């Protein structure tokens, strides 16, 4: 019997890493927004990207 520990595998794993250079002020704004909305910085950036996609579709 094999004991597979750890988190369960995702159906759509995120394998690509994206780096973005921002100013200290932009970084602080993103961190504050993420903290206020109980999100990670990655979640904030992906949510913003989704909003841009939705605007383009309309």
Secondary structure, 3 states (H helix, E strand, C coil): CCCCCCCCCCCCCCCCCCCCCCCHHHHHHHHHHHHHCCCCHHHHHHHHHHHHHHHHHC
